[in-house]
Amino acid sequence: MIVITVAAGPRMALIVAGCFTAWFLLAVIVVYIRGGRGGEALGRAYVATFWWGDYISP
């Protein structure tokens, strides 16, 4: 986010952060509807939003 803020300004950084937040919330809702509960739903939504998280978390 710092790179986006420096390169394009704080407004663009807020737009990008808002897009990531909206995508994450949508992923949580979809996983929850499909049967994922609690931490599992959050973990799967995290991996769906930040695909690289699959390599970091066990």
N, C-alpha and C positions, 0 to 999 in steps of 0.2 A: 504494500500500500504506500510505503514511503516513496518508492520509485514513481508510482503513478501521481502522487501528490506533487513531487518535484517537477516531473515532466509535463503534466497536464493541469495541475492545480487541484485544490481541495474539492471543488465541485465534482470533478470527474472521479476522484477517489471515493466520494460518497456514493456516486452512481454505481461504481463497480462493487463496493461493499454491499449496497442494497440488492444488487443482482445476485450476489453469492448468498445473502441471507434469504431472499425469496426462493432460490433454488433449494437451499437446505431445508426450509420449512415445507416446501412441496414434497421433497424426498421423504421427510419424516411422516407426513400425512399418508403418502402412498404406501410406505412400509407398514405403518400402523393399520391401514385398511386391509393390507394383505396378511395380517396376522402377527406382525412383529410387535413386541411389547417392551416398554421401558428402555433399558440400556441397549437392548438388541436393536430397537428401532433407531435410536440415536447413533449407534455404531455403524449400522448399514447406511444411514443417510449421510454420515460423515464420509464414508468411503465413496458413496455415489457423488458427493459434492467435490471432495478433494481426493481423487483417485489414488494419489500417491500415499494417502493415509494407510492403504492396505499393506504397504511395505514397511510402515513404521510400527503399527500396532500388531500385537501377537495374533 
